[in-house]
Amino acid sequence: MLYLIAAVAALILAFVIWQRRRPEAPASPEPEPLHLGIKAYMREDYARAEPVLRHHAEAGELKAQQLLAKMYYSGHGVPQDRERYLHWLEQAAAQGDRSAKARLKAARKQGS
């Protein structure tokens, strides 16, 4: 009987130790709402705005696509990048943004 109690205690102890050593899955942070990214952009806090806008732009948010295009065009908070500028313009234009369509047409006329 004493062996049985010792065996059960050893199993419980092993389970507790195993639970504590098991790495926990990192919690994926919730993305910030789009309006916070827009506010950061308006305050010219581009370092904070960029990841929020990128997340929402990739999810299809038109306003985020427009602002990211502007950031890549001007180099605010990100390196100036014509390809990424055109990419986000194309995304916005595909959603019917007339301004993006016009800027995309003008950029293509200027050549690459």
Biopython code that builds the backbone (N, CA, C, O; Angstrom):
import numpy as np
from Bio.PDB.StructureBuilder import StructureBuilder

atoms = [
    (1, "MET", "N", (0.818, -1.196, 0.000)),
    (1, "MET", "CA", (0.000, 0.000, 0.000)),
    (1, "MET", "C", (0.864, 1.263, 0.000)),
    (1, "MET", "O", (0.541, 2.256, -0.653)),
    (2, "LEU", "N", (1.958, 1.203, 0.739)),
    (2, "LEU", "CA", (2.864, 2.340, 0.808)),
    (2, "LEU", "C", (3.471, 2.629, -0.564)),
    (2, "LEU", "O", (3.669, 3.787, -0.933)),
    (3, "TYR", "N", (3.763, 1.572, -1.313)),
    (3, "TYR", "CA", (4.308, 1.748, -2.661)),
    (3, "TYR", "C", (3.290, 2.416, -3.592)),
    (3, "TYR", "O", (3.654, 3.242, -4.429)),
    (4, "LEU", "N", (2.052, 2.061, -3.443)),
    (4, "LEU", "CA", (0.993, 2.645, -4.267)),
    (4, "LEU", "C", (0.864, 4.148, -3.994)),
    (4, "LEU", "O", (0.745, 4.941, -4.928)),
    (5, "ILE", "N", (0.886, 4.529, -2.738)),
    (5, "ILE", "CA", (0.801, 5.946, -2.380)),
    (5, "ILE", "C", (2.017, 6.698, -2.918)),
    (5, "ILE", "O", (1.879, 7.806, -3.438)),
    (6, "ALA", "N", (3.195, 6.111, -2.800)),
    (6, "ALA", "CA", (4.424, 6.743, -3.293)),
    (6, "ALA", "C", (4.369, 6.887, -4.816)),
    (6, "ALA", "O", (4.804, 7.904, -5.356)),
    (7, "ALA", "N", (3.846, 5.887, -5.504)),
    (7, "ALA", "CA", (3.758, 5.934, -6.963)),
    (7, "ALA", "C", (2.786, 7.027, -7.417)),
    (7, "ALA", "O", (3.076, 7.763, -8.361)),
    (8, "VAL", "N", (1.645, 7.131, -6.752)),
    (8, "VAL", "CA", (0.662, 8.163, -7.097)),
    (8, "VAL", "C", (1.245, 9.549, -6.826)),
    (8, "VAL", "O", (1.079, 10.462, -7.635)),
    (9, "ALA", "N", (1.925, 9.706, -5.698)),
    (9, "ALA", "CA", (2.547, 10.991, -5.362)),
    (9, "ALA", "C", (3.609, 11.353, -6.398)),
    (9, "ALA", "O", (3.717, 12.514, -6.794)),
    (10, "ALA", "N", (4.387, 10.377, -6.837)),
    (10, "ALA", "CA", (5.422, 10.621, -7.839)),
    (10, "ALA", "C", (4.795, 11.040, -9.169)),
    (10, "ALA", "O", (5.309, 11.931, -9.845)),
    (11, "LEU", "N", (3.694, 10.404, -9.540)),
    (11, "LEU", "CA", (3.003, 10.772, -10.778)),
    (11, "LEU", "C", (2.445, 12.195, -10.704)),
    (11, "LEU", "O", (2.545, 12.960, -11.663)),
    (12, "ILE", "N", (1.864, 12.535, -9.571)),
    (12, "ILE", "CA", (1.329, 13.889, -9.404)),
    (12, "ILE", "C", (2.451, 14.911, -9.476)),
    (12, "ILE", "O", (2.321, 15.937, -10.145)),
    (13, "LEU", "N", (3.553, 14.633, -8.787)),
    (13, "LEU", "CA", (4.699, 15.535, -8.802)),
    (13, "LEU", "C", (5.260, 15.683, -10.222)),
    (13, "LEU", "O", (5.584, 16.790, -10.650)),
    (14, "ALA", "N", (5.371, 14.579, -10.941)),
    (14, "ALA", "CA", (5.878, 14.632, -12.314)),
    (14, "ALA", "C", (4.952, 15.469, -13.200)),
    (14, "ALA", "O", (5.421, 16.241, -14.036)),
    (15, "PHE", "N", (3.650, 15.315, -13.016)),
    (15, "PHE", "CA", (2.696, 16.088, -13.802)),
    (15, "PHE", "C", (2.823, 17.582, -13.506)),
    (15, "PHE", "O", (2.816, 18.398, -14.428)),
    (16, "VAL", "N", (2.937, 17.941, -12.239)),
    (16, "VAL", "CA", (3.074, 19.353, -11.860)),
    (16, "VAL", "C", (4.346, 19.942, -12.454)),
    (16, "VAL", "O", (4.322, 21.051, -12.988)),
    (17, "ILE", "N", (5.446, 19.223, -12.368)),
    (17, "ILE", "CA", (6.715, 19.699, -12.928)),
    (17, "ILE", "C", (6.598, 19.846, -14.442)),
    (17, "ILE", "O", (7.073, 20.831, -15.006)),
    (18, "TRP", "N", (5.981, 18.892, -15.094)),
    (18, "TRP", "CA", (5.819, 18.943, -16.549)),
    (18, "TRP", "C", (4.979, 20.156, -16.961)),
    (18, "TRP", "O", (5.299, 20.830, -17.940)),
    (19, "GLN", "N", (3.908, 20.432, -16.214)),
    (19, "GLN", "CA", (3.049, 21.579, -16.529)),
    (19, "GLN", "C", (3.804, 22.897, -16.414)),
    (19, "GLN", "O", (3.597, 23.805, -17.219)),
    (20, "ARG", "N", (4.672, 23.003, -15.423)),
    (20, "ARG", "CA", (5.416, 24.249, -15.225)),
    (20, "ARG", "C", (6.505, 24.432, -16.270)),
    (20, "ARG", "O", (6.842, 25.570, -16.598)),
    (21, "ARG", "N", (7.057, 23.374, -16.794)),
    (21, "ARG", "CA", (8.152, 23.466, -17.757)),
    (21, "ARG", "C", (7.653, 23.615, -19.176)),
    (21, "ARG", "O", (8.401, 24.045, -20.055)),
    (22, "ARG", "N", (6.408, 23.270, -19.412)),
    (22, "ARG", "CA", (5.838, 23.344, -20.752)),
    (22, "ARG", "C", (5.726, 24.807, -21.172)),
    (22, "ARG", "O", (5.118, 25.607, -20.460)),
    (23, "PRO", "N", (6.306, 25.169, -22.324)),
    (23, "PRO", "CA", (6.228, 26.573, -22.749)),
    (23, "PRO", "C", (4.799, 26.946, -23.115)),
    (23, "PRO", "O", (4.071, 26.172, -23.736)),
    (24, "GLU", "N", (4.425, 28.136, -22.717)),
    (24, "GLU", "CA", (3.093, 28.620, -23.055)),
    (24, "GLU", "C", (3.120, 29.251, -24.439)),
    (24, "GLU", "O", (4.102, 29.880, -24.834)),
    (25, "ALA", "N", (2.051, 29.074, -25.149)),
    (25, "ALA", "CA", (1.943, 29.689, -26.474)),
    (25, "ALA", "C", (1.842, 31.198, -26.291)),
    (25, "ALA", "O", (1.062, 31.679, -25.469)),
    (26, "PRO", "N", (2.633, 31.942, -27.057)),
    (26, "PRO", "CA", (2.553, 33.396, -26.919)),
    (26, "PRO", "C", (1.187, 33.897, -27.373)),
    (26, "PRO", "O", (0.658, 33.478, -28.403)),
    (27, "ALA", "N", (0.647, 34.782, -26.594)),
    (27, "ALA", "CA", (-0.652, 35.350, -26.940)),
    (27, "ALA", "C", (-0.468, 36.320, -28.103)),
    (27, "ALA", "O", (0.388, 37.204, -28.062)),
    (28, "SER", "N", (-1.277, 36.141, -29.130)),
    (28, "SER", "CA", (-1.175, 37.070, -30.257)),
    (28, "SER", "C", (-1.943, 38.333, -29.886)),
    (28, "SER", "O", (-3.130, 38.281, -29.565)),
    (29, "PRO", "N", (-1.258, 39.450, -29.933)),
    (29, "PRO", "CA", (-1.929, 40.686, -29.530)),
    (29, "PRO", "C", (-3.019, 41.073, -30.520)),
    (29, "PRO", "O", (-2.893, 40.871, -31.728)),
    (30, "GLU", "N", (-4.072, 41.625, -29.982)),
    (30, "GLU", "CA", (-5.147, 42.122, -30.832)),
    (30, "GLU", "C", (-4.641, 43.351, -31.579)),
    (30, "GLU", "O", (-3.996, 44.212, -30.981)),
    (31, "PRO", "N", (-4.917, 43.443, -32.848)),
    (31, "PRO", "CA", (-4.487, 44.645, -33.575)),
    (31, "PRO", "C", (-5.242, 45.868, -33.060)),
    (31, "PRO", "O", (-6.392, 45.779, -32.630)),
    (32, "GLU", "N", (-4.570, 46.995, -33.114)),
    (32, "GLU", "CA", (-5.221, 48.234, -32.690)),
    (32, "GLU", "C", (-6.283, 48.613, -33.717)),
    (32, "GLU", "O", (-6.141, 48.310, -34.902)),
    (33, "PRO", "N", (-7.328, 49.264, -33.271)),
    (33, "PRO", "CA", (-8.365, 49.706, -34.209)),
    (33, "PRO", "C", (-7.802, 50.701, -35.227)),
    (33, "PRO", "O", (-6.848, 51.428, -34.953)),
    (34, "LEU", "N", (-8.410, 50.707, -36.383)),
    (34, "LEU", "CA", (-7.957, 51.567, -37.474)),
    (34, "LEU", "C", (-7.918, 53.036, -37.069)),
    (34, "LEU", "O", (-6.996, 53.756, -37.450)),
    (35, "HIS", "N", (-8.898, 53.485, -36.309)),
    (35, "HIS", "CA", (-8.933, 54.917, -35.969)),
    (35, "HIS", "C", (-7.699, 55.342, -35.175)),
    (35, "HIS", "O", (-7.298, 56.504, -35.247)),
    (36, "LEU", "N", (-7.089, 54.422, -34.418)),
    (36, "LEU", "CA", (-5.864, 54.773, -33.696)),
    (36, "LEU", "C", (-4.685, 54.919, -34.656)),
    (36, "LEU", "O", (-3.809, 55.757, -34.444)),
    (37, "GLY", "N", (-4.663, 54.113, -35.702)),
    (37, "GLY", "CA", (-3.631, 54.254, -36.724)),
    (37, "GLY", "C", (-3.772, 55.562, -37.482)),
    (37, "GLY", "O", (-2.779, 56.213, -37.806)),
    (38, "ILE", "N", (-5.008, 55.941, -37.761)),
    (38, "ILE", "CA", (-5.263, 57.205, -38.461)),
    (38, "ILE", "C", (-4.858, 58.381, -37.578)),
    (38, "ILE", "O", (-4.242, 59.336, -38.050)),
    (39, "LYS", "N", (-5.207, 58.306, -36.292)),
    (39, "LYS", "CA", (-4.822, 59.385, -35.370)),
    (39, "LYS", "C", (-3.307, 59.506, -35.276)),
    (39, "LYS", "O", (-2.766, 60.612, -35.270)),
    (40, "ALA", "N", (-2.625, 58.372, -35.202)),
    (40, "ALA", "CA", (-1.156, 58.400, -35.141)),
    (40, "ALA", "C", (-0.591, 59.025, -36.415)),
    (40, "ALA", "O", (0.357, 59.808, -36.356)),
    (41, "TYR", "N", (-1.163, 58.685, -37.550)),
    (41, "TYR", "CA", (-0.723, 59.268, -38.824)),
    (41, "TYR", "C", (-0.921, 60.786, -38.812)),
    (41, "TYR", "O", (-0.037, 61.533, -39.231)),
    (42, "MET", "N", (-2.065, 61.232, -38.337)),
    (42, "MET", "CA", (-2.358, 62.664, -38.312)),
    (42, "MET", "C", (-1.419, 63.412, -37.359)),
    (42, "MET", "O", (-1.112, 64.582, -37.586)),
    (43, "ARG", "N", (-0.965, 62.747, -36.301)),
    (43, "ARG", "CA", (-0.002, 63.349, -35.366)),
    (43, "ARG", "C", (1.426, 63.227, -35.879)),
    (43, "ARG", "O", (2.371, 63.671, -35.227)),
    (44, "GLU", "N", (1.573, 62.619, -37.054)),
    (44, "GLU", "CA", (2.877, 62.349, -37.658)),
    (44, "GLU", "C", (3.707, 61.374, -36.824)),
    (44, "GLU", "O", (4.937, 61.415, -36.839)),
    (45, "ASP", "N", (3.016, 60.503, -36.101)),
    (45, "ASP", "CA", (3.665, 59.428, -35.349)),
    (45, "ASP", "C", (3.647, 58.199, -36.262)),
    (45, "ASP", "O", (2.914, 57.237, -36.037)),
    (46, "TYR", "N", (4.476, 58.272, -37.292)),
    (46, "TYR", "CA", (4.443, 57.258, -38.343)),
    (46, "TYR", "C", (4.899, 55.889, -37.857)),
    (46, "TYR", "O", (4.431, 54.867, -38.359)),
    (47, "ALA", "N", (5.803, 55.858, -36.890)),
    (47, "ALA", "CA", (6.277, 54.572, -36.366)),
    (47, "ALA", "C", (5.129, 53.800, -35.724)),
    (47, "ALA", "O", (5.078, 52.573, -35.818)),
    (48, "ARG", "N", (4.229, 54.494, -35.085)),
    (48, "ARG", "CA", (3.077, 53.831, -34.479)),
    (48, "ARG", "C", (1.984, 53.568, -35.516)),
    (48, "ARG", "O", (1.287, 52.555, -35.451)),
    (49, "ALA", "N", (1.845, 54.473, -36.458)),
    (49, "ALA", "CA", (0.780, 54.351, -37.454)),
    (49, "ALA", "C", (1.019, 53.193, -38.419)),
    (49, "ALA", "O", (0.081, 52.483, -38.780)),
    (50, "GLU", "N", (2.258, 53.002, -38.836)),
    (50, "GLU", "CA", (2.562, 52.044, -39.910)),
    (50, "GLU", "C", (2.075, 50.625, -39.624)),
    (50, "GLU", "O", (1.386, 50.061, -40.474)),
    (51, "PRO", "N", (2.391, 50.008, -38.473)),
    (51, "PRO", "CA", (1.924, 48.629, -38.289)),
    (51, "PRO", "C", (0.402, 48.514, -38.206)),
    (51, "PRO", "O", (-0.173, 47.526, -38.662)),
    (52, "VAL", "N", (-0.241, 49.508, -37.632)),
    (52, "VAL", "CA", (-1.703, 49.484, -37.535)),
    (52, "VAL", "C", (-2.306, 49.621, -38.930)),
    (52, "VAL", "O", (-3.205, 48.868, -39.305)),
    (53, "LEU", "N", (-1.807, 50.580, -39.686)),
    (53, "LEU", "CA", (-2.326, 50.785, -41.038)),
    (53, "LEU", "C", (-2.041, 49.582, -41.927)),
    (53, "LEU", "O", (-2.889, 49.184, -42.726)),
    (54, "ARG", "N", (-0.847, 48.999, -41.793)),
    (54, "ARG", "CA", (-0.503, 47.831, -42.607)),
    (54, "ARG", "C", (-1.484, 46.686, -42.333)),
    (54, "ARG", "O", (-1.991, 46.058, -43.262)),
    (55, "HIS", "N", (-1.742, 46.425, -41.058)),
    (55, "HIS", "CA", (-2.667, 45.336, -40.707)),
    (55, "HIS", "C", (-4.028, 45.558, -41.370)),
    (55, "HIS", "O", (-4.591, 44.649, -41.981)),
    (56, "HIS", "N", (-4.540, 46.769, -41.237)),
    (56, "HIS", "CA", (-5.870, 47.045, -41.777)),
    (56, "HIS", "C", (-5.862, 47.137, -43.304)),
    (56, "HIS", "O", (-6.845, 46.772, -43.950)),
    (57, "ALA", "N", (-4.769, 47.617, -43.880)),
    (57, "ALA", "CA", (-4.667, 47.664, -45.343)),
    (57, "ALA", "C", (-4.665, 46.251, -45.913)),
    (57, "ALA", "O", (-5.317, 45.980, -46.921)),
    (58, "GLU", "N", (-3.935, 45.357, -45.265)),
    (58, "GLU", "CA", (-3.899, 43.966, -45.726)),
    (58, "GLU", "C", (-5.260, 43.300, -45.569)),
    (58, "GLU", "O", (-5.581, 42.354, -46.288)),
    (59, "ALA", "N", (-6.055, 43.794, -44.633)),
    (59, "ALA", "CA", (-7.409, 43.264, -44.434)),
    (59, "ALA", "C", (-8.421, 43.916, -45.376)),
    (59, "ALA", "O", (-9.606, 43.584, -45.340)),
    (60, "GLY", "N", (-7.952, 44.853, -46.228)),
    (60, "GLY", "CA", (-8.827, 45.445, -47.229)),
    (60, "GLY", "C", (-9.441, 46.785, -46.866)),
    (60, "GLY", "O", (-10.345, 47.250, -47.560)),
    (61, "GLU", "N", (-8.975, 47.419, -45.798)),
    (61, "GLU", "CA", (-9.507, 48.730, -45.401)),
    (61, "GLU", "C", (-8.978, 49.815, -46.342)),
    (61, "GLU", "O", (-7.772, 50.055, -46.410)),
    (62, "LEU", "N", (-9.873, 50.453, -47.052)),
    (62, "LEU", "CA", (-9.503, 51.456, -48.053)),
    (62, "LEU", "C", (-8.692, 52.601, -47.456)),
    (62, "LEU", "O", (-7.648, 52.960, -48.001)),
    (63, "LYS", "N", (-9.145, 53.178, -46.359)),
    (63, "LYS", "CA", (-8.447, 54.328, -45.772)),
    (63, "LYS", "C", (-7.018, 53.952, -45.393)),
    (63, "LYS", "O", (-6.100, 54.751, -45.579)),
    (64, "ALA", "N", (-6.822, 52.762, -44.870)),
    (64, "ALA", "CA", (-5.475, 52.312, -44.509)),
    (64, "ALA", "C", (-4.608, 52.164, -45.757)),
    (64, "ALA", "O", (-3.426, 52.505, -45.734)),
    (65, "GLN", "N", (-5.184, 51.660, -46.840)),
    (65, "GLN", "CA", (-4.443, 51.520, -48.095)),
    (65, "GLN", "C", (-4.032, 52.887, -48.634)),
    (65, "GLN", "O", (-2.911, 53.061, -49.112)),
    (66, "GLN", "N", (-4.936, 53.846, -48.557)),
    (66, "GLN", "CA", (-4.637, 55.202, -49.031)),
    (66, "GLN", "C", (-3.486, 55.818, -48.234)),
    (66, "GLN", "O", (-2.560, 56.391, -48.808)),
    (67, "LEU", "N", (-3.552, 55.697, -46.915)),
    (67, "LEU", "CA", (-2.522, 56.307, -46.071)),
    (67, "LEU", "C", (-1.176, 55.608, -46.228)),
    (67, "LEU", "O", (-0.136, 56.268, -46.231)),
    (68, "LEU", "N", (-1.180, 54.298, -46.356)),
    (68, "LEU", "CA", (0.086, 53.590, -46.580)),
    (68, "LEU", "C", (0.707, 54.000, -47.904)),
    (68, "LEU", "O", (1.922, 54.175, -47.995)),
    (69, "ALA", "N", (-0.114, 54.153, -48.923)),
    (69, "ALA", "CA", (0.409, 54.616, -50.217)),
    (69, "ALA", "C", (1.085, 55.971, -50.050)),
    (69, "ALA", "O", (2.177, 56.191, -50.574)),
    (70, "LYS", "N", (0.441, 56.878, -49.323)),
    (70, "LYS", "CA", (1.030, 58.204, -49.086)),
    (70, "LYS", "C", (2.346, 58.096, -48.330)),
    (70, "LYS", "O", (3.302, 58.811, -48.630)),
    (71, "MET", "N", (2.393, 57.203, -47.352)),
    (71, "MET", "CA", (3.621, 57.043, -46.567)),
    (71, "MET", "C", (4.765, 56.563, -47.447)),
    (71, "MET", "O", (5.885, 57.063, -47.338)),
    (72, "TYR", "N", (4.493, 55.596, -48.320)),
    (72, "TYR", "CA", (5.549, 55.084, -49.196)),
    (72, "TYR", "C", (5.925, 56.094, -50.280)),
    (72, "TYR", "O", (7.065, 56.106, -50.744)),
    (73, "TYR", "N", (4.999, 56.921, -50.676)),
    (73, "TYR", "CA", (5.300, 57.956, -51.662)),
    (73, "TYR", "C", (6.219, 59.020, -51.060)),
    (73, "TYR", "O", (7.201, 59.435, -51.676)),
    (74, "SER", "N", (5.881, 59.446, -49.856)),
    (74, "SER", "CA", (6.612, 60.551, -49.222)),
    (74, "SER", "C", (7.808, 60.099, -48.394)),
    (74, "SER", "O", (8.702, 60.894, -48.107)),
    (75, "GLY", "N", (7.827, 58.821, -48.009)),
    (75, "GLY", "CA", (8.908, 58.351, -47.146)),
    (75, "GLY", "C", (8.702, 58.708, -45.687)),
    (75, "GLY", "O", (9.663, 58.728, -44.918)),
    (76, "HIS", "N", (7.484, 58.986, -45.294)),
    (76, "HIS", "CA", (7.190, 59.296, -43.894)),
    (76, "HIS", "C", (7.018, 58.003, -43.100)),
    (76, "HIS", "O", (6.052, 57.265, -43.293)),
    (77, "GLY", "N", (7.969, 57.742, -42.204)),
    (77, "GLY", "CA", (7.882, 56.566, -41.340)),
    (77, "GLY", "C", (8.321, 55.270, -41.977)),
    (77, "GLY", "O", (8.483, 54.263, -41.289)),
    (78, "VAL", "N", (8.515, 55.280, -43.263)),
    (78, "VAL", "CA", (8.969, 54.101, -44.010)),
    (78, "VAL", "C", (9.933, 54.598, -45.079)),
    (78, "VAL", "O", (9.890, 55.771, -45.451)),
    (79, "PRO", "N", (10.795, 53.731, -45.573)),
    (79, "PRO", "CA", (11.643, 54.168, -46.689)),
    (79, "PRO", "C", (10.766, 54.475, -47.911)),
    (79, "PRO", "O", (9.791, 53.772, -48.180)),
    (80, "GLN", "N", (11.120, 55.509, -48.628)),
    (80, "GLN", "CA", (10.388, 55.829, -49.852)),
    (80, "GLN", "C", (10.524, 54.634, -50.793)),
    (80, "GLN", "O", (11.631, 54.164, -51.052)),
    (81, "ASP", "N", (9.400, 54.150, -51.299)),
    (81, "ASP", "CA", (9.416, 52.914, -52.082)),
    (81, "ASP", "C", (8.326, 52.984, -53.147)),
    (81, "ASP", "O", (7.139, 52.873, -52.840)),
    (82, "ARG", "N", (8.735, 53.166, -54.386)),
    (82, "ARG", "CA", (7.786, 53.306, -55.493)),
    (82, "ARG", "C", (6.939, 52.045, -55.680)),
    (82, "ARG", "O", (5.735, 52.134, -55.924)),
    (83, "GLU", "N", (7.562, 50.884, -55.566)),
    (83, "GLU", "CA", (6.821, 49.632, -55.777)),
    (83, "GLU", "C", (5.710, 49.461, -54.740)),
    (83, "GLU", "O", (4.584, 49.097, -55.079)),
    (84, "ARG", "N", (6.036, 49.724, -53.490)),
    (84, "ARG", "CA", (5.010, 49.596, -52.446)),
    (84, "ARG", "C", (3.958, 50.692, -52.572)),
    (84, "ARG", "O", (2.777, 50.461, -52.312)),
    (85, "TYR", "N", (4.388, 51.876, -52.970)),
    (85, "TYR", "CA", (3.443, 52.967, -53.233)),
    (85, "TYR", "C", (2.433, 52.525, -54.291)),
    (85, "TYR", "O", (1.224, 52.662, -54.105)),
    (86, "LEU", "N", (2.943, 51.992, -55.402)),
    (86, "LEU", "CA", (2.055, 51.541, -56.477)),
    (86, "LEU", "C", (1.177, 50.375, -56.032)),
    (86, "LEU", "O", (0.009, 50.288, -56.413)),
    (87, "HIS", "N", (1.739, 49.490, -55.231)),
    (87, "HIS", "CA", (0.959, 48.347, -54.730)),
    (87, "HIS", "C", (-0.270, 48.825, -53.965)),
    (87, "HIS", "O", (-1.384, 48.364, -54.215)),
    (88, "TRP", "N", (-0.060, 49.757, -53.024)),
    (88, "TRP", "CA", (-1.189, 50.215, -52.215)),
    (88, "TRP", "C", (-2.143, 51.084, -53.021)),
    (88, "TRP", "O", (-3.343, 51.107, -52.747)),
    (89, "LEU", "N", (-1.621, 51.798, -54.009)),
    (89, "LEU", "CA", (-2.520, 52.532, -54.907)),
    (89, "LEU", "C", (-3.399, 51.557, -55.682)),
    (89, "LEU", "O", (-4.600, 51.780, -55.836)),
    (90, "GLU", "N", (-2.793, 50.471, -56.170)),
    (90, "GLU", "CA", (-3.557, 49.462, -56.916)),
    (90, "GLU", "C", (-4.649, 48.851, -56.046)),
    (90, "GLU", "O", (-5.769, 48.632, -56.506)),
    (91, "GLN", "N", (-4.317, 48.578, -54.794)),
    (91, "GLN", "CA", (-5.305, 47.999, -53.878)),
    (91, "GLN", "C", (-6.475, 48.965, -53.680)),
    (91, "GLN", "O", (-7.637, 48.563, -53.715)),
    (92, "ALA", "N", (-6.152, 50.243, -53.472)),
    (92, "ALA", "CA", (-7.203, 51.249, -53.276)),
    (92, "ALA", "C", (-8.008, 51.447, -54.559)),
    (92, "ALA", "O", (-9.231, 51.573, -54.516)),
    (93, "ALA", "N", (-7.323, 51.474, -55.691)),
    (93, "ALA", "CA", (-8.006, 51.648, -56.974)),
    (93, "ALA", "C", (-8.950, 50.480, -57.249)),
    (93, "ALA", "O", (-10.033, 50.668, -57.803)),
    (94, "ALA", "N", (-8.541, 49.287, -56.863)),
    (94, "ALA", "CA", (-9.378, 48.101, -57.073)),
    (94, "ALA", "C", (-10.682, 48.190, -56.279)),
    (94, "ALA", "O", (-11.659, 47.513, -56.599)),
    (95, "GLN", "N", (-10.687, 49.020, -55.253)),
    (95, "GLN", "CA", (-11.910, 49.210, -54.463)),
    (95, "GLN", "C", (-12.731, 50.399, -54.956)),
    (95, "GLN", "O", (-13.729, 50.779, -54.345)),
    (96, "GLY", "N", (-12.290, 50.979, -56.075)),
    (96, "GLY", "CA", (-13.054, 52.060, -56.679)),
    (96, "GLY", "C", (-12.634, 53.459, -56.279)),
    (96, "GLY", "O", (-13.342, 54.418, -56.585)),
    (97, "ASP", "N", (-11.504, 53.608, -55.603)),
    (97, "ASP", "CA", (-11.025, 54.933, -55.197)),
    (97, "ASP", "C", (-10.564, 55.699, -56.433)),
    (97, "ASP", "O", (-9.541, 55.369, -57.032)),
    (98, "ARG", "N", (-11.327, 56.722, -56.808)),
    (98, "ARG", "CA", (-11.024, 57.486, -58.026)),
    (98, "ARG", "C", (-9.690, 58.207, -57.931)),
    (98, "ARG", "O", (-8.944, 58.264, -58.908)),
    (99, "SER", "N", (-9.386, 58.753, -56.776)),
    (99, "SER", "CA", (-8.111, 59.454, -56.590)),
    (99, "SER", "C", (-6.944, 58.489, -56.789)),
    (99, "SER", "O", (-5.950, 58.834, -57.428)),
    (100, "ALA", "N", (-7.065, 57.297, -56.246)),
    (100, "ALA", "CA", (-6.006, 56.293, -56.411)),
    (100, "ALA", "C", (-5.873, 55.897, -57.874)),
    (100, "ALA", "O", (-4.763, 55.713, -58.373)),
    (101, "LYS", "N", (-7.003, 55.766, -58.562)),
    (101, "LYS", "CA", (-6.956, 55.424, -59.987)),
    (101, "LYS", "C", (-6.227, 56.497, -60.781)),
    (101, "LYS", "O", (-5.410, 56.190, -61.649)),
    (102, "ALA", "N", (-6.526, 57.763, -60.478)),
    (102, "ALA", "CA", (-5.891, 58.875, -61.200)),
    (102, "ALA", "C", (-4.398, 58.926, -60.902)),
    (102, "ALA", "O", (-3.592, 59.105, -61.815)),
    (103, "ARG", "N", (-4.021, 58.772, -59.635)),
    (103, "ARG", "CA", (-2.601, 58.802, -59.278)),
    (103, "ARG", "C", (-1.861, 57.610, -59.876)),
    (103, "ARG", "O", (-0.707, 57.735, -60.285)),
    (104, "LEU", "N", (-2.514, 56.468, -59.928)),
    (104, "LEU", "CA", (-1.911, 55.275, -60.515)),
    (104, "LEU", "C", (-1.686, 55.483, -62.012)),
    (104, "LEU", "O", (-0.633, 55.128, -62.541)),
    (105, "LYS", "N", (-2.669, 56.052, -62.681)),
    (105, "LYS", "CA", (-2.544, 56.327, -64.114)),
    (105, "LYS", "C", (-1.396, 57.303, -64.371)),
    (105, "LYS", "O", (-0.599, 57.101, -65.288)),
    (106, "ALA", "N", (-1.313, 58.356, -63.566)),
    (106, "ALA", "CA", (-0.242, 59.349, -63.724)),
    (106, "ALA", "C", (1.126, 58.729, -63.448)),
    (106, "ALA", "O", (2.094, 59.018, -64.150)),
    (107, "ALA", "N", (1.203, 57.885, -62.435)),
    (107, "ALA", "CA", (2.481, 57.250, -62.095)),
    (107, "ALA", "C", (2.932, 56.326, -63.215)),
    (107, "ALA", "O", (4.126, 56.237, -63.502)),
    (108, "ARG", "N", (1.995, 55.641, -63.848)),
    (108, "ARG", "CA", (2.352, 54.731, -64.944)),
    (108, "ARG", "C", (2.763, 55.508, -66.197)),
    (108, "ARG", "O", (3.610, 55.055, -66.966)),
    (109, "LYS", "N", (2.157, 56.677, -66.394)),
    (109, "LYS", "CA", (2.546, 57.510, -67.537)),
    (109, "LYS", "C", (3.975, 58.007, -67.386)),
    (109, "LYS", "O", (4.714, 58.102, -68.366)),
    (110, "GLN", "N", (4.361, 58.326, -66.150)),
    (110, "GLN", "CA", (5.713, 58.819, -65.893)),
    (110, "GLN", "C", (6.749, 57.734, -66.117)),
    (110, "GLN", "O", (7.940, 58.016, -66.248)),
    (111, "GLY", "N", (6.300, 56.518, -66.159)),
    (111, "GLY", "CA", (7.220, 55.408, -66.403)),
    (111, "GLY", "C", (7.825, 54.897, -65.125)),
    (111, "GLY", "O", (7.631, 55.436, -64.035)),
    (112, "SER", "N", (8.566, 53.833, -65.311)),
    (112, "SER", "CA", (9.179, 53.251, -64.117)),
    (112, "SER", "C", (10.645, 53.186, -64.340)),
    (112, "SER", "O", (11.382, 52.729, -63.466)),
]
sb = StructureBuilder()
sb.init_structure("model")
sb.init_model(0)
sb.init_chain("A")
sb.init_seg("    ")
for serial, (resi, resn, name, xyz) in enumerate(atoms, 1):
    if name == "N":
        sb.init_residue(resn, " ", resi, " ")
    sb.init_atom(name, np.array(xyz, "f"), 0.0, 1.0, " ", f" {name:<3s}", serial, name[0])
structure = sb.get_structure()
